[in-house]
């Protein structure tokens, strides 16, 4: 091993090219950034790169942030999902949280420090969930082995 630490994979989805460029410029040194101009392109990235954190704008043509996150859950339910929007439509936020299983809501224009911390917090939860899943699988294997040994003992 070369000792290289893997960067957190972050997918940022927005329909405005300037926002994609600004986001990548702000965070590319700390995170592995993927950008997509809309939901369809973003879903292809989700399947190929499996980002740990996904941040999406709500208002986009063809597929809203809510619709995109609903599709993400179907193909990758483990990614942490964050909604970014420039308007304060509380019903859309509630809808997204309920349907898209959003971890956090961020406002536009985004604050780099707030986004950075949200990514780190999201990744910490992602990592804990992954570790928990691994430990549950190990526990299930150990339990099955114990049950097998107990059956063997009872039969002898």
Secondary structure, 3 states (H helix, E strand, C coil): CCCCCCCCEEEEECCCHHHHHHHHHHHCCCCEEEEECCHHHHHHHHHHHCCCEEEEECCCCCCCHHHHHHHHHHHCCCCEEEEEECCCCHHHHHHHHHHHCCCEEEECCCCHHHHHHHHHHHHHHHHHHHHHHHHHHHHHHHHHHHHHHHHHHHHC
